[in-house]
């Protein structure tokens, strides 16, 4: 989908598509979207997941349709005239989400996006990755990766991939992780520990990771505290591209390897990551490849 809005790498901005479901306002990063298609009743697949509305074939491949109202706890829409499909491409998977209305695209800063607190976004029920105020509305940015992984766990990170790496020694090299999803952060940490990296330091977003790096530097313990940084791209307050650019543009930190580990690693995002100095870029959920890349970078 060509939005004609060009974003320079590392500016901490995103393009946010605003849409509604049952009259409520939600958002998705445009980088996840491949196209928008007017709603057409899909073909029902017997015995599929309750949140799978069916399948359709807009091109030369079949796409599953997720009933987003049902995923969010709403009733099925009665009047679907004017409804849309948001067709996404992340985690190397095409998925269509049935939504009500598409309202437009906004250019916003990640620093303006607030992470939901634990009262509405715990590890076990996190559906939102951020909240931003636009005009007089609060826009909830949904965790589409989690929605898809709950429908089909095979699309998510699998600790079994670590088992395929075989017997591994303990590695004392400390790894700093910037990941806003509580569920994914825990899974990544557990997988790295299982792979032998016994010292993992999780942070909730790029800003927290950057502040911790600066703190370690001020205390004179940077190299003993951080041997590698693993970062997601989409995060409130500061995204992974901005974090990577800050690290690589500062001589005090530029020697630290940075690995971008995100569902958004496609050709365009890979070029952006290369332009800001990322040492490696891997697409979720390939946790085994992530461990192999860390092995190469930290020695």
Number of C-alpha atoms within 10 A of each C-alpha: 11 9 9 6 11 10 13 11 18 19 15 25 20 22 19 21 21 21 22 17 19 15 9 13 18 23 26 23 19 20 21 22 19 16 14 15 13 15 17 14 13 14 13 14 12 7 7 11 13 12 18 21 22 20 18 17 11 9 7 6 8 12 19 21 24 26 21 22 19 17 17 14 8 12 10 12 16 6 8 16 12 12 19 20 22 25 21 23 18 20 21 15 12 17 22 27 21 27 24 24 21 20 13 10 18 16 14 15 18 21 15 16 20 17 20 18 10 11 8 11 17 15 14 8 13 20 22 20 23 24 19 21 12 11 7 6 11 14 22 23 25 19 16 20 17 21 18 19 14 15 16 11 12 11 18 19 18 17 17 11 16 21 14 9 13 8 9 12 8 12 16 13 20 19 21 22 26 28 28 23 25 19 15 17 19 14 17 23 20 16 22 23 15 15 22 17 22 17 18 21 16 20 19 19 25 29 20 16 24 19 11 18 22 16 13 16 15 10 9 11 12 18 16 11 19 22 20 21 24 24 27 28 26 26 26 27 19 27 27 30 28 22 26 28 21 16 24 20 12 10 10 13 17 15 13 19 21 27 25 26 24 23 21 24 24 19 9 10 17 17 13 18 25 13 14 19 18 21 17 18 23 20 20 22 21 19 23 20 16 22 20 13 17 22 13 8 16 14 9
